[in-house]
Amino acid sequence: MSTRESVAHREVELLTPTPQAVGLWSTCARIWAWPLLNKSVHFGGDLFAIFFAHALALHLVEHFLRDPVELQNPSNYPYVYTPFFVVIMYLFKGYKDPELRRPEEELEGSSKAVGVTFLGLALLDFVAFRSEVLSGYLIVTWFTLTCVVLVSMRFILRAIQEKLWKSGLCRRRTVLAGSPASFREHQRMLFIQRHNAYDVVGVLTDAVDEVAKAAVTPHLSVLGSLERWEESILANRVKVLIVTCPPVCGEKWMGRVLRRCKQLRVDVEFYSGAMAATKLNYEHDEYSGCFRFYAQPQWSLAIQRAAKRGIDIVIGLIGSAVTLLLIPVIFVLVKIEDRGPLFHRSAYLGQDGSMCYYLKFRTMREDADKILETDEALRSRFRVQQKLVDDPRITRIGRFLRKSSLDEFPQFFSVLFGDLTFVGPRTIRQEEAVRYGPYLEKLFSAKPGVTGFWQVMGRQTTTYEDRVEMDMFYVERWSIWLDLVIIAKTFWTVLKAEGAH
């Protein structure tokens, strides 16, 4: 099976409903899938996080600063901060369909809620507890621990939810209504993000013959025409109806669907390829019913870009220092096996389209390029993905360096100097530019990175077309919060040596 075929097979596996697991795991999943209980679990996790962080902060301040617990805050303080925290989390939509929030939105919402909570508590302390003793060290320690514990708890619950999804459990039974091309586009968007919250039981379309002829969605069964949507929903116990072609269906049809689904308590989602690919803020005009889409304010983007550069400097300094320590050790190991140079200058296209270079520890034989030129079979495999699994040109120490990602460390010098960013779209060579086609200009709008969305979502296990789409998704959806999620996933991926060749 070719790489493209194997990845396509995985895509079908991901998007196709899997058989429900049996036994205790299935029972737990059915309980977890109950919306009220799901939100209650998140609510309980948040309360545990803030109580645990508070207790731990009291202990740390008492232990290290010799400050008695009774002199750190009033005894009735939990009765004040608990309801205040819950209200703030609710206002930040912390309990609204947690399973449908993207990771960076989870991180952003949780972090902002904790920040606003402690800012509010600080202001409240001047009013309600002016006569009470309140330790400033406690507040700072408590705030820091709450950020860590609460975000960790939220992502632990996300990991449990993802595990259930991958087992075919806790998926929302869904029907797609629209055209065959839009079905494929919608499913492809979910695959690029590795998101499988939906259990798509089938599709509704008036182009049945087109589906059969084009085989656009071979893993989805056709339930009937668009006019049979209500019958299909009731027969298949559907919870979500996703309309993927609103203009084709017509406003009257959509109006009937919305009114009837409201009575049936079935959620309706409208999918638009243009909106899915671009991150925009939106507001609903209650007078006209219109939705207004708008970009983030410039001040917000400026702060996020400054934060991104700050992260690059910190990571670049730490990574460069570690690289300097690694150089003598790797120099000896490389010279023992192969007497060639320690570093390899890797070429890539900069944002202006000019040729640039960054350093990596050399992992291939000195004559690697000559081997590729003379071996036609090897060269044809390389053209497909610009990568080779079980590359015969890699040395033994080179395999270890790649598996552990140590070969990438010299790139931290480029990150520190600002030539690369730590998180960004992948670097490409001159010969790869043509494969980006009309997306090349968008790719050059962002500085290339050492790690990025495609690396943590599949790395070398993806096709080249997947990488292009993942790069475009990152460029369109960029935020400092997405970068932070990718950084965390990068360290976890490196620790597991996942997808490294």
N, C-alpha and C positions, 0 to 999 in steps of 0.2 A: 504494500500500500504506500503510495507517495505521500509526501508531507502535506500537500494540499488536500488530498483525499482524507488523510487521518484527522486533520484539523476540521474539515467539513463534517466528518463523522462525529467528532466531539461536539460540534455546534448543534447537530441534530439531537444528540443525547441530552445536551443542556436544555434545549427548548422543548423537547418531547416530555410529556408527563410520565413520570416513573411510577411503577407500582407502589402502592402504599405499604410501608413496613408493618409488621405485625408485632403483637406482644406489648410489653411495657413501653417500648420506645414509641409505638403508634399511639398508645393511650396518652402518654405525656404530650405528644404532639397535638392531639385533638384538644386537650385541656389548654395548651399554650395558645392554640389558634383562636380560642374564644377571646374576642376583642377586649371585653371588660377585664378579664384576667390578665391578658397581655399588658395592658396599660397599668394594671395594679402591680404587676411584677416590676415594671420600670419605676413606678412610684415608690415601691418598697426599696428598690435598689438605691434610689436617690436619697431616701431618708437614712438608710444604712450608711451611705457615703458621708453625709454631713454629720451624723452622730459619731461615726467612727473617727472621722477626721478631727472633730472637736475633742473627743476623749484622748486621742493620740497627741494632739497639740497641748492639752493640759499636762499630760505626762511628760512630754519633752521639755516644756518650759519649766516644770517643777524640777526635773532631773538635772538639766544643764544650767539653769539660772537660779536654782534654789528658791523659786518663787512658789509659796504654798498655794494649793488649788483654791482654797477659800478666798484668796486675795487676787485671783486672776479674773473672775467674773462673778456676777450675782448668781445665787443658787437657782433663781427662776428664769435664767436667761434662755434655756431651751424652749420655754413656752412662748417666747417672743420670736426667736429666729426660725423655728420650725414652720409655722404658718406663713411667715413672710417669704421664706425660701420656696415653699410649695406654690404660692401665688405667682412668684416671678417665673418659675419653671413653666407654669401653665401659660402665662402670657407669652413666653418664648416658644409656645407650641411643643413643649417637651413631651407631651402625652398624646399627640395627635398622630396616629398611624406611624409609630416608631419604625416599623418594618419597611416602610416605603421611603424613608429619608436616606439620602446619600451620605456616605461616611463623613465628608467634609462639612455637610450641613449639620450632622450630629455633633461634630467637634465644635463648630462655630456656635451653635445654639447653646450647647452645654457650657462652654467657656464664657459666653456673654451673660448667661443667666447667673452663673456663679459670681462674675465680676459685678453685675448690677446688684445682686443680693448683698454682697459685702460692702459695696458703696452705700447702699441704703441703710445697712446696719450701722455703718460708721456715722452717718448723719443722725440716725435714730438714737445712738448712744449719747449724743450731745443734748438730746431733748429728754429722753425717758430715764437715762441712767447717769445724769450729771453728778448726782450725789453718791453714786456707787463706784467701787474700784473696778477698773477694766484695764487689763494688761494689753499694751500695744503689741508686745512680742507675741501674745496669744493670738491676736487678730491676724497678724501677718503669717504666723505659722499655720494657723487654721485655714486661712485662705489658700495658701500654697498646697497644703495637703488635700483640701477639698477639690481643688482643680484636678489633682492627680488621681485621687480615689474615685471621684464621680465619673470622670471621663473613662477611666479604666473599667468601672462597673458597666457603663453604657456599652462599651465595646465588647465586653465579655458577653453581655446579653445579645449583641449583634452576632457574635461568633456562634452562640447557641442557635440563634435563628437561622443563620447561614447553614449550619450543620443539618438542621431539620429540612431546609429547602433542598439541599443536595441529596437528602434521603427520599425526596419526593413528598415530604410532609409539609404542613403549614403553608400550602400554596393556595392562593385565591382562585377559585374556579372562574374561568374567564372565557368569553366568546369574543372573537374579533369580527367586526362588520366593516366591509369596504371592498377595495379592489385587490387582486393578487399581488400587484407590485407594492402596494402600501403594506400588505401583510409582511412581505419579505423585509421591507425597510424597517418596520417596527421591531420584528424579531431580531434583525441584525443589530439594531441599536442596543437591545438588551444584551445580546451576546458580547458585544464589544465591552460592555461594562461588567460582564459576568454576573448579571442580575437575573435571577430566575424565581421571582416571587409569584409569578402567575402559573397556574395550571390551565393552559389553553386547551379546552376540550374540543374546539373546532372553529370553523369560520362560516360567516354568512356573506354571500356574494351573489350578484346576478350574473357574474362571468364564470359560471361553472365550467363551461367548455374550455375557457382560457386557462383555468387552473389545471385541468386535466392535461391540456396540450403542452403548456409551458413547464409544468411541474415546478412551479415557483415555490410552493410550500408542500413538499412531499410528506412531511411529518404531521401535517394538520389535516383533519377530515373536514369535508364540506357538509355542513348541517342543513343547508338550504339557501333560499333566497333572502334578500334583506327584509322582505315583507313578513317573513316567518320568524322574526327576531324574538317576539314574545313567547311563541310556542317553544322555541329552542331554549330560552332562558329557564322557563318553568320545567321543561323536561330534563334539563341537565343540572338543575339546582345551582344556577350560576349566581355569583356574587358581584361580578364586574363585567360590564359591557364596554369594550373598547372600540370606538368608531374611528377608523383610520382614514376616512375620506369624506369629511363633512361636506365639501362642495358638491360631490357627486350625488350624495344621498338626498340633498335638498332640505330647505329649512322646515317645510311642513312635516317631513318625515322625522327630522331631528326633534321638532317640538313635541310630536306624539311620543317619541321615545323617552324624552326627559320627563314628561308628565306621568307616563305609565310607570317608569322605573322609580320615580319618587314614591308612588303608591306601593310598589313591590319591594321597596327598600333595597334596590340594586344600584350600586355605584355606576356612574357613567363617566368614562374618560374619553377625551378627544385627542387623538394623536396627530401632531403636525411635525413633519420632518424638519421644517425650518425652525420651529420653536425648540425641538429636541436637541438640535445641534448648537444652539446659541443660548448662553446663560443671560437672561434678562430679568430685571425686576418688573413686577406688574401690579396694577391696581384695577379693581372692579368698580366701574361707574354705576352706582345704584340707580341713577335716574334713567340712563339710556340702556344699561345692560352691557355696555361695551367694556372690553379689557384694554387697558393702556399699558404698552410695554415700553420700558425705558432702560438705558444703560446705568451702571453704577455711577455715582457722583465722582468727579475727578479727585476730590480730596481723599475719598476712601481708597481709590486706586493708587494715589501717591503714597499714602501711608503703607499700603500693602507692598508696593514696590520697594520702599525704603526698608521695610521689615525683611523682605526677600534678600536684599543686598546685605543686610546685617547678618542674616543666617548664613549666607555664603561666606562672609568674612570669618565668622566664628568657626564654621565647619572647615573652611579652607586653611585656617591657622592650625587647627587640631590635626587635620589630615596631613598637612605638609610636615608638621613635627613628627608624626608617626612615620611618614615616608622616609624622612632623614634617618630615623632609627632603623628602618628596614633595609636601607640601601646596602650597608656592609654585609648583612646576612645573605640577602638575595644575590648580591654580587658573587660571593663565594660559591653558592649553590649553582648559579648559572655557569660560572667558569669551570666548575668540576665536570659538568656534562657537555657544555658547548662553549668554546672559547670566543664566541662572538660578542657583540656589544651588549651592555646591560639594558639599555633603553631602546624602545622602538618609537620612531616618530610617526604618528598616525595622522593622515591627512583628512581634513573635512572642510566643508563649505561654510564660511562665516555668514553672518546675517546680510552682508552686502554682496554675497555670491563669490567672494574672493577665496583663494585657497589658504587655509590656516592649518596649524599643526598643534597636537598635544602629545605629551609623553605617556608611555605605558611601559611597564616592565616587559621585556621581550619574552614571549612564550613560544615562539616558533623557531625553526631552524633558520640559519642565515640564508639558505637558498630557497626559502619558502615561495617567493614570487616565481622563481624559475621552475619549480615543481608544478605550480599552478598553470604556467604557460605551456608546459610540455604534456600535461595530462589532460586530455580532452574530456574524459568522463568526470574527473574532479572539477574541471572548469564549468561544465554544464550544471553540475549540482550546485556550485557556488553562485551561479547566475540567478537561481530561483529565489534564494533568500539572503544572499550576501553573507551567509554563515554556513559553516559545515559542522554537522554532528560527527564525532569521531574523526576529526581532521588529522590525517596522517602526518602533517607537517609540524604538529605540536610536540614539543619535547616533554620528557617525563616531569621535570620540574615545572614546565609550563602548564601541564594539566593541573598540578596542585595549585599553582598561582591562579588559574582561572576558576577552579572549583571553589576556592576560598575568596575569590574576587580581589586578591592582593595585587594582581597585575594592574588594576585600575587606580591604585593609590597615587601614582605620580600626577594624575589629572587634578589632584587637589591644588597643585601649584597654579594651574590655569584658572581654577575656581577663585583662588585667593587674588590673582591679578585681574579678574573680571573678564577673561576671555571666554570662559564657560560659566554656567550657573550650575549649582548642585542638582536642582530639579528643573527639567525642561524637556523639550522634544529631543529625540535622538539625533546624534550627529550623522551626517550623510556624506558620502564621497561624491566626486564629480559625476561618476557613471550612474549614481543612483538618482540624480536630480530628475531625469526623464520619467522615472516611475512615480513621481509625485504629481506630474501633469499640472492641472490648474491649481492644485493645492500648494505649489512650491512657494508662491508669494506669501501665503498665510504661514507656512513653515518658517520663512525667514523673518516673520514679524516677531518671533520669540527667540531669545538666546538659547542655543543648544545646551543640553545638560548632561551631567554624568549619569544620573538616573532619571526615571520618568514614568509616565503612566503605563506605557507598554511593558516596561521591564517588570513592574510589580504585578501586572495583570496577565502575564504569560511568558515574558522574556523570549528565549529561543524556541519555545513551543508554539509560537504563533506564525502565521503566514506573513509574507511581506505586506499583503493588502491589509491584514489586520493591523500591522504596525502603523501604516499610513493613517488608517481611520482612528486609531488610538491617539496618534500625535495630533490629529485635527481636533479630536474631542478635548484633549488637554488644552490646546491653544484657545479654543472657544470657551471652555469652562474654567479657565485659570482663576485661582484665588489663593491667597496665602494659606488658607485652611486646607485646600486641596494639596498644596505642597507639603504641609505638615503631615497629612495622612500618608502621602507617598514616601516621605522620609521614614516614618515609622515602619511602613510595610517593607521598605528597602532593607532596613537593618534586620527585620525578621526573615526576609527572603535570603539575605546573605548568610545568616546564621544557619538556615536550613540547607544552604547550597542548592536552592531550587532553580532548576532550569539553566544551570551554568554548564557551558561546554568548553 
